[in-house]
Amino acid sequence: MLTVQRMTPFFTSQEDFRLRLVFAYQYFSIVKGGEVYQFVPSEGKEIVVNMKSLQVENLGEVFVFQRGSRFIRLPLYQLLLISDLHIHLSTILEGKLNIQVEIPEVVKREAEVLIDQIEEDNKNRMIDYALETNNKQLFNLLTEGMQSH
């Protein structure tokens, strides 16, 4: 099994729902048999992730790693299978998923109205329950606020 020693995208870009992670020389390395192999961007150099499905889209991309005169060529799907790459990828994606989404005011107001309605319905059910069980204390507690409205 291979382990990823370092995996830091040199560059990231998001186009619609696809996130491109581009790697360069010093930003990606793996360990095999106790030896560190450095990424060489001679063939594949990017990982494309669909942010809706969180699936890697370019599984056939070939990544090359070098140690001295030795090279390891691995298609991305194989690198995902025989290494802990998915853990490092998850960490990168978690940072990207924390993007703040602007919620339109209309949606916020609609949500507030719905929440108010649900709370009111729940309170009415609790009042009905207090009446059914002759729980005067609960009934008084629930209706005290209603009298001041």
Secondary structure, DSSP 8 states (H G I E B T S, - for coil): --EEEEE--SEEEEETTEEEEE--GGGEEEEETTEEEEEETTS--EEEEETTTTEES-TT-EEEEEETTEEEEEEHHHHHHHSSHHHHHHHHHHHHHT------HHHHHHHHHHHHHHHHHHHHHHHHHHHHTT-HHHHHHHHHHHHT-
